[in-house]
Amino acid sequence: MAFQKIASILAEIIGIDDEDITPDTELNREYGIKPVDLAKLIIECERTFQITIHDEDVYRFRYVHDLMEYIRRIKEEE
């Protein structure tokens, strides 16, 4: 469930089809994701999942699945 939401958000931000995003999609320029796009993704995930993603944790998100796992852990702690 979280993956679909994240994929949809990211696809809208970078202007691609969400079906082109997988859990192994890298969150870097090679995949067309600029630092500003990553910031937008984080902000939108915070709003969508009603969580706070700490700035110092963002550098750990190399792949979409890293962000998914982070969100899952936060939601489990609630």
Secondary structure, DSSP 4 states (H G I P E B T S, - for coil): -HHHHHHHHHHHHHTS-GGG--TT-B-SGGGT--HHHHHHHHHHHHHHHT----HHHHTT--BHHHHHHHHHHHHHH-
